[in-house]
């Protein structure tokens, strides 16, 4: 099946594009030569059945169908407020337009609004909160983001190439459906963090898009830094990210052929043994950008100035003998390395004889003491990519200067070529991504471990409530961007809020030290329970039992704000009138409230809607919140990161919460969607387990409204 449409269609059929993207059996082709979108099966036009082919339930409700049709037609209307009013009113008490799951009508309404600038402008105001909720939810879905990302890429490719058609591919060069193989090559020297996640998501995205394969290969070429335990944690982190590679391998699996290829380069005169840096002591001041401390080694100085190594013209036999001695572990060869003989005067300094093999007698965590020499990443990566069948090597554009080096290795060895597709590296404000610095945070006890909620690691972010869906959507939004930016965390957490808001159960909590007892006159003589929905707009969230009593608690902040005889609303109960407020004479804090229950009161007329709790139906919980680990937005080259670590960045309060949170248990920890709840009027929280005192611990999920989330 093929869905063909023009990138210049007006109004653009966003809803149909998303419906087509929903079904992976449909191939989407952007072709600016077509007049209107069409779905073809074996050459026959079946556009009218697109919704059914996409396997999305259709609506049988005529009213909903009319609304959908009206919204679709609204793009041609001068006044769309009537349609928006109708949709918003209908959604006031409904999660979706038809039933409890997304239907064709929802997608079409979203697409119509997306393609109507006037309607979209009105929607983003404050008059249509229920319709905006549905619109934002559909826009946040991963399938929607994939469709929008590919549309953007197709338009960008059209601009670059001026070609009429572009496939649903985000621009991978010479990609063939069913044959694309991508790879993610982590070094097992630490935990995966936000910087790695973009590479993981993009690699999996392309592999899935082209019905190809994703390989995971551990780049274990440096035994000084790598450990088996890191491999285990990386595999677990990939599982947490819903990444399922077709195959897992190690660069060390290829040490024998890599060594043989290095010998071939030496024999062909394309590599040589070098010990320039050990020939004589050398320290030369230099102001070049490649010298972090203003000094270079002998070879680095010569390389910067295009001066050939003294060993560059050694004979093939001499180089082979030295490499053999290095391989055998002869101690006197520890100063030697093997360099590729490229072009010492090349303007691109990455091409000036880079190291391809080093001596290292440290035992390897997989191969033990078998090897005394190890390939560098720059040599091993292109060779193993070619051997393993990788078609497209995705990596950050900080390696762009080394792309010619990558191609040189493959060509010099006569290996199958691999395409490089690079993208911008991710940086975030108030964040360090260096594994070395993160390790120091752990070693110095500044955090509780690699899964600390303040850490930008996959485990830390998930503990803090970041969903895989939001993370994937965020990375796809970055897409093929080449700009290196310092991103705010706000945008990621705001996207996460859109994902969790429609599904997170609602509960109540009151900070323990701020509890104010309330006597409700006219309340029940005996406490009783009612069963209420955990999420008023999402029945699938389940139900909870709420206790009603004549003695309840509210928070100090609310109590202080009440005026005498003010009518307020007790949420999920009704109105009450504040009759008496008793203050502590010393602190002027409220110590007791008396209210008259006023059930017949209109909740729409009150300004204050208050959460409350009946004491017997509550449990103690611990609420954790976090600030940034680094107070400076961006660390400069000369900054000492320890100067910008705040004295306190973890904040804890004890609260009482409605007893329904006790339904959460340790078995639900693996399912992140069941761990996230909302304490109404406080925010979203992620259940983190039960502490040694038996208290339920919750971590606050940033909402994207704080610049230092």
N, C-alpha and C positions, 0 to 999 in steps of 0.2 A: 504493500500500500504506500502511496506517495501523496503527501499534502503539499501542493505547490502554491505559493503566494508571492506577491511583490513586496519588497521592503518599502516601496513608496505608496502603498495603498492608503487611501484616505476616505473615510476614517479607517484606521488600521484595525483589522479583526483580531484584537488581542485575545478575546475569549476563545475563538476557534483555534488560534495558535496554541494556547495552553491546553485545550482539550486534545489536540493532536499530540502534543508533547507528553500527555498523560499516558499514552499507549506507546510502548517501546517498539511495537511492530510497524509503526508508521514512520516513514522516512520523510523528513521535512526539508523541502528545497525552496530557497529564496530565489525567485526568478522574476526580474523586473519586466519581462516581456509579457507576462500574463495580465489579463484585465481584471480578473476577479479570482479569489481563492477557490481552489478545487481539490477535492480528494478523489484519487483515482485508484481503482483496483483492477488490475489486468487491462488497463487502458480505458475502462469505463468510468464515467463521472458519477460518484456516489456521495457528493458533497452533503446532501440532505441527511445522510445517515452518519455524519461525523460523530455526533454525540454517542451513538450506540456503539460505533466501532471503538471509541475511546474507553468504553466500558465504564461510563459514568452514568448513574441512575438518572433517568429523565423525570420530569414532573408531570403528573396527570391533573394537577390542580389548575383549573382554567384561570383563576384569579392570578396565581403566580405566573402562569404563562403570559397573561396580559401585561403584568408588570414587567416581565422580562422583555416582551416585545416593545413596550413603551420605552424602556430604558435603551434598547437597541436603536430605536428610532430617534431617541433624544438628541443624537449627534446632529440632526438636521433641524432641530427646533431652536427658536430664539429664546424661549423661556422653558427651562427644565425644572424649575422649582416644584411644579406640581408632581412630577414623577419622583423627584427626590423626597418630597414630603410623604408620598404614599409608601415608598419603600421604607423610609425611616420609621414611620408609624407601624408598619407591619412587623418590622424587626424588633420593635420594642419588647415583645414578649416571645420572640423566636430567635434561636441561634442561626438557623439557615432558612432559606426561602421555602424549602419543602422538606419536612421531616427533620431527622436529627443528623443527617450526613449531607455532604455537598452534592448538589444536583446540577444538571446542565444549566438551569436557570441562574444559579449562583455564578457560574463561570461566565455566562453571557452578560449578566448585569455588570460583573467586575470589568469585563472587556469593554463594554460600552462606555462605562465611566472612565476607564483608562484612556480611551480614545477621544474623549470629549473634553477639551480644555476648560470650557465654561463650567460643565458639571463637576469636573475635578477641582476647580478652584472653589466652587461653592461647598463641595464636600469637605475640603480641608479646613473649613471654618468651624464654628462651634455649634451649628444648628442641626447637624445630622449625626449625632454620636453613635447611633445603632447601625446605621448604614456604613459609617466610617469603620466601625469594628469589623464588619463582614469584609469590607474592601481590604482593610489592612491585613486581615487573617489570610485571605486568598493570595494577596501579593507576597506574603511572607513564606508561602509554601515552597519547598525546594523545586518542585516541578515548574512552578511559575517563574522562579528565579533563573532556572536553567533556560527556559524559553526566552525570557527577556535578555539574558546574557548572550544567547546565540543570535538574537535579532540585532543587538548592538554590534556584535562582531561582524555579522553579515553586512550591515550598513557601513561599518568601518572598512571592511575588505572591499566593498564596492567603491568607496572613496579612494582607497589606495590603488586598486588595480583597474578601475573603470570598466570592469567586466559586468555583464548583465546578470549573471547568476552566481550564487555562492551556496555551498551546501551547509548543512547544520553541523559545522565543524570547528567554529572559533579559529579557523585559519591554520590548522596543522598542515605543513607542507607535504604534498604528495601522499596524503593519508588514504588508505584503501580500506573500505569497510571489511571487517573480519580479519584484517591482517595487522592492525596497529598493536604494538607492544610497547608499553611504557614501563618505567621502573622508578622505584623510590629507594635510594641507597643510603640509609642512615649509618652513622658511625656508632658502634655500641660503647660510647664513652659517657653517656648521660641519658636523661629522660627526654622524651619528645616535648617540645614546647610550641607556642603559638607560631613561631617562625617556621617550624617544620610543617605545620598543619596545612599551609597553603600549597606546598609541594605535594603533600599526600592527597589532598582533595582534588587538585587539578589533574594529577596523574590518574586517579581513579575515574574522574569525570571523563577524560578523553578515552580511557580504555573502555568504559561502558558505552560512551557515545558511538564508538566505532565497532562495538561488539568484539573487542579485542581482549588483551590480557594486561594485567598489572603484575609486575614482578617486584618483590622486595628482596634486596640484596644488602647484607650487612657489609659495610666497608671496613673490614677488620685488618687493616694493614699496618697499624701502629700498636704493638703489644704493650707499649708503655702506658697507654691510656684506656685500653679496652678491657671489658670484663664480660663474662658470660651472663652475670646477673642483669646487666644492662640490656642484653639481647632479650631476655625474658620479659623485662618491663616494657621494652619497645613493642614486642609482639602483643602484650596485654593492652598497651595504649592504642595500638592499631585496632584491636578488637573493640575498645571503647569508642573509637571513631567510626565504627561500622565499616571498616576497611577489610576486605577479604581478598588477599592476593592470590593469584593463580599459582604462584610458586615462591618459595623462600629459599634463598641461597646465601653463600658467603663468598667474598672475594678470595678468602683463603682456600676455597674449593679449587681455585685456579692457580695456585702458587706454582705448580709444576709447569703448566704451559706459559705462564707469565715469565718465568725464569728463562724458558726456552726462547721466547720472543725477544727478551733482552739480549740473549746471546746472538740471535739472528741480527739484531741491530748493530751489535759490535762487529760481527763478521762482515756486514755490508758497509762498514765504515760510517754508520749513522749514529754511533754512540761511542763514548770513551770514558775511561776511568780518570777521576780527578781528585787531587788532594791539595788544591791551591790554598785553601784556608789554613792548612796545617804546615805549609812550607816555612813560613816565618811569622812571627808576631806582627799583627797589623791593626792599627786603629786610625782611621782617617775621618776627620770631621766632614760632614756632608749636610747640606741643607735640602737635599731632595726629599720629596714626599714619601718615598719608600722607606726612609729611615726614621723610625719612631723616636729614637733617642739621639739622633744627630750623628751617629757613627755607623760605619759599615764594615763588614768583613772584607778580606782581600778580594775574594771572588765577586762579592756583591758590588764592591767599588768598581772593579774592572768591568763587570757586566753593565753597570749603569752608564759607564763611559764607552761601552762598545769595544773593550779590550779583550782579546782572546786569552783563554787560559794557557798557561805554560805547558799543560799536558794535552792540549787539543790535538796536536799532530803526532801523538804516540802511535806506534804501529798497532795493527789489529792484534798481533800476537801478544804484545805487551798488555793491551787492554783485556784480552781474554784471560791471560794469566792472573792479572790482578783481580778480575771478577771471580775467578775460580778460588783464589785465596780468600777473598771476602766470604764466599759461599761456605768454604770449609771452616770459617771462624778463626782464621789466623789473627791473633791480637794486634799485630802491627798493621793490619789492613783496616782497623776500626776508623782510621781517619779518611778513608777513601769513600767515594760515591761514584755512581755511574750517571753520566749526563748524556742527554740526547744532543747530537751535533746538528743544530738547526741553522741559525744565522745570527752570529754574535752582534752584528750591526743593525739588525732589524729594528725599525722604529717602535714596534711592539715589543716591549721588554720581556713579555711572557714567552717570546720565541727565542730568547737569548740563552740557549743551552740549559734548559731546566733539568733538575735531578729526576731520574726515573727509578733509581734503586739506592737504598741506604743500608749500611751495616748496622745491625742491632742484635746483640746477643741475649736480649731479654726473652724469656720463654713466652710463647704465644698461648693464649687460653684455649685454642683449639688444636694447634699443631705441635704444641710443646717446644722441644729444642731441635726440631727437625731443621729449621731454617735459622740462618744468621744474617740473612739479607732479606729486605722486604721492599716491594714496589711502592712507589708513591701513588697517591690518588690520581694525579695527572696522567700517569702512565696506565695504571690498572683500569681506571674507569672506562676509557674508550675501548680498550682491548676486550674487557669482559662484556661491555654493552654489545659489542659486535658478536662475540661468541654466543651470548645468551639469546640473540635474536631481537634485541631492542630495536625498534624502528624509529622512535622519537625520544630523545633524551631531554627531559624538561629540567631546567635548573635556573637559578636566579641570575639576573644580568650582572651581578658583581663578577661573574666568571667570563663575561663577554670577551675580555682581552685574551682569555685562554681558549676561546673557541677555535682559532686557527691552530693552536697547539694540539687540541683534541683531534682535529681533522688530519694533522700531520702524522700523528701516531698511527692512525688507521691506514692512511695511504702508504706510509713507510713500510708497514708490515703486510700490505696487500690484503687487508681485511674488508669485509662487507661494510659499506658506509652506513652511518647513522645520522639522522637529522637532529639538529639541536633546536629547541624552541625555548627561548628564555623569557623570563617574567621578572617583575620587580620584587625585591626583598621586602618583607614586612618589618616595620619598626613601630613601636608603640611608645607613647609618652609615659614618663614615670616608670619605665620598665628596663630591666637589663635582660638580654637574651644570651649573653656569653655563658657557656657551660662552666667555664672556669670561675666566673664570678658567682654564678648560682651555687656552685659547689661550696664556695666560701661562705655564702649565707647559711648553708646547712652546717658546715664545719664550725662556724662561730656561734651557732645556736640562735641566730637571728630569726629563724623560722623553725617550724616543727618537723620539717622534712621536705622531700621533693614533692609531696602532694599537699603542701600547705596552700590554703585558699588564696594567699597573696601571691603565689608563684604563677608565672605564665606557662607552666607545664600543663599538658593535657589533663593530668590527674588533678592538679590544683584547680584548674578552671572548671572541671566537672564537679568537684566538691563544692565549688562556689555557686553552682547552679546553671552553668552554661550548657545548653543542649547541643547535641551533635547537629541537629537540624539547623540551628542558628549559625553554628560555626561553618557548616558547609555552605549555607546561603551567603554568608559574609565573604568567604573566600571566592565563591563564584562571581560575586559582585566586583571583586578586585580584578578578576579575569586577566586579560593579556596586558594590563597596564604596565608601562615601563618606568613610570615615575616612582622614585624612592621617596616616600613620605613618612613622617612621624605621625601615625594615626592616633586619634583619641579612642579610648576604650568605649566612650559613650555610644558610638554608632553600633558597635557589636552588641552591647548590652541592651540597647533600644530594640534591636532586631530580635534578640532573645526574648524580650518582654512580649513581643507580638506572637511568638511561638507558644509561650506558656500561659498567657492570659486567658485564652479560650478553654483551657483544660485544667488549670490548677484549682483544686478544691479550696473553698473559703473557710477560714476559721477565725477565732478571736483570741487575742492575748492582751494582758495588762501587766505592765512592769510592776513587779512586786512592791518595790519601795514607794510606788506612786498610787497604791490602792486606796480608794475612798469607799467606805461602806455606805450603802443607800437603803433607806427604809421606804418601801413602796406601799403607800396606803391605797387600799382598794385592790391590792394584789391577791393572789390565791392564798387560801387558808393553809393549804398543804402544797408543797412543791409537786410539780408534775412535768412530764416530758412530752415534747412534740417532735415528730420526725420531719425534718426539713431537708431540702436539697443542699448539697455542698456547693453547688454552682447553679445559680438560678437560670442561667442560659445554656447549661450543658448537663442534661439529665444523666449522661453517662458517667459523670463524676461521682455519682452515688448519693447517699443520704447520710444525715447525721442526726443525733438526738440532742435536742436543746432543752435544758431545764429552766422552768419558769418558777420564780419564788418571790416572796415579799421582801427578801433580803438579798441584795445583789451588790456587785462592786463596779465602780467606774474608775477611770484614770484621773489623777490629780489635775492634769492640764485641762481636761474637759470640765471637771468640777469647778475649777477657778473661773472658767469663762461663763458660767451660768449666772443669770440675773434673777433676782427674786420675782416669783410668779411667771418666770419665762417658761414657755411651752417648748419642749424638745421632743425628739423622736428616739425611742429605744428601738434600735434596729431589730427586725424580725419579731416585734412585739406590738408596739403601738406608741401613741403619744403619752407624755407625762408632764405634769406642771410642777416646777421646782417651788416648794413652799418654804423650806428653811435650809439655811446653809450655816453650819457651825464651824468656826475657825479656831485654830490654835492661837492663843494670844501672843505667843513668842514668835512663831514662824509665819503666822498668817496663812498657813496652809489649811485647806479644807479637811476636817476630820470626820464630818458626818453630813449626809444630805437626807432630806425628807422630801418625797414627791407624792403627788396624787396621780394615780393612773387615770388617763383620759383617753380610753380606747376609741371613743367616737371622734377624736381630733383628726384633722386632716394633715397627713405627713407632708403633703406638698406645700403646706403653709409654714413649716418650721425651717429654720436655717441650720439647725444642728441635728445631725443623725449620729447617734452615739452607740458605740459597742459597749457591751456590759457582760458580766459573768455572774452566775449563781455559784457561790463558793463550793458547795459539795460536789458540783459537776465540773471540777477543774483539776488540772495537774500542774506541777511546777516544771518549767522548761528553762533552758539556757539559750539566750539569743546572742549570737556572735555577729559582729560587724568588723570590717577591715578598712584601713586606709592604705595608701600606696606605700610600697617599700622604699621608693626613692622620691624625695620631695622635689627634686629638680626635674623639669620636663624632659630635657635632653642632656645627657652627660657629654661634656666636651673631651677632647683627647687628653688634656692635662688634668682632668678632674680625678680626685680620689673618691670613688663611689661611697666609701664609708663616711665621708663628710656629709652625705645627703641622706643617710638612713635615719628616720625619725626615732625618737626614744620609745614611742609607743605607737603601734599601728594595728593592734588587736584590741577590740573593745567588747566587753561582756556584761550582760545584765541578766538577772534572774526574773522571770515573769511567770504569771499563772495563765494557762491557756485552757480553752474548753477541752474537756476530757476526750473528745473525739480524736485528738491527735495521737492518743494511745493506740489507735488502730494501726498506726505505722509500726513496722517492725524491721528487724535486721534483714529479713529475707527479701525485703523490697529494695535494698540498697543497690542491687544490680540494675533495676529498672528506674532510670532517672526520672521518667515522667511521673512515676508514683511517689518520688521523693520530694517534689516541689509543691508547696502549698502557698496560699496567701493568707497572712494575718491581716485582715481588713483594716485599713487606715494605717497600716505600718509598712506593708510591702510584701514582696515575695521572699520566701525562705526555702532553703534546701535542707531536708532532714539529713543529719550527719551521724545519727546513731544514738546510743544510750551510754552516758558516761558512768564512771565507777560509782556515783552516788544514785544511780537509777534515774537520773533526769534525762529527758529527751533534749537533744542538742540540735539547734537550727542555725544555719548560716544565712545571713541576709544576701539575697541576690541583687546586685546592682540593677538599677532601672534605666540607666542611660541618661539620667538627668544631672549627674554630677561629673564635673570635668576631671575628677581624680578617682574614677571608679576602679 
